[in-house]
Amino acid sequence: MTDTLKSLRVSKGYTQKSLAEKLGVSPITVFQWEHGKYKPTPTIMPKLARELGISAKQLFFTINNK
């Protein structure tokens, strides 16, 4: 999960800070997602998927497959 989220973010040209700003979360939250400490909430997942250019379903499976 962690490498995939980071690579998706980087491929879209986002820093952790810029993605966090788009989503209305703190940069540490994005860091924690990428390092597997926490998972995005169900309410943020559609926004995150849209910003990363994937479907919410793809994001769900990305997050839940280790």
C-alpha positions in Angstrom: 0.0 0.0 0.0 2.6 2.5 1.1 4.7 2.4 -2.0 1.6 2.6 -4.2 0.1 5.6 -2.6 3.4 7.4 -2.7 4.1 6.5 -6.3 0.6 7.6 -7.3 1.0 10.9 -5.5 4.4 11.5 -7.0 3.2 10.6 -10.5 0.5 13.3 -10.2 3.2 15.9 -9.2 1.9 16.3 -5.6 4.0 16.8 -2.6 2.6 15.5 0.7 1.8 19.1 1.6 0.1 19.9 -1.7 -2.0 16.7 -1.6 -3.0 17.4 2.0 -4.1 20.9 1.1 -6.3 19.6 -1.8 -7.9 17.1 0.6 -8.2 19.4 3.6 -6.0 17.2 5.9 -2.6 17.8 7.4 0.6 16.7 5.6 1.3 14.4 8.6 -1.9 12.6 7.7 -0.7 11.9 4.2 2.6 10.8 5.6 0.8 8.3 7.9 -1.2 6.9 5.1 1.9 6.4 3.0 3.7 4.7 5.9 0.8 2.4 6.8 0.1 3.9 10.2 -3.5 4.9 9.3 -5.9 4.4 6.4 -7.9 7.2 4.8 -11.4 7.5 6.2 -14.4 6.4 4.1 -15.3 10.1 3.6 -11.9 11.1 2.3 -11.4 8.1 0.0 -13.4 9.4 -3.0 -11.6 12.7 -2.9 -8.2 11.0 -2.6 -9.0 8.6 -5.4 -10.0 11.5 -7.6 -6.8 13.5 -6.9 -4.7 10.3 -7.6 -6.6 9.7 -10.8 -8.0 6.2 -9.9 -11.4 5.0 -8.9 -12.5 4.7 -5.3 -12.7 1.0 -5.8 -9.1 0.8 -7.0 -8.0 2.9 -4.0 -9.9 0.6 -1.6 -8.2 -2.4 -2.9 -4.8 -0.7 -3.0 -5.2 0.3 0.7 -6.4 -3.1 1.8 -3.9 -5.3 -0.1 -0.5 -5.5 1.6 
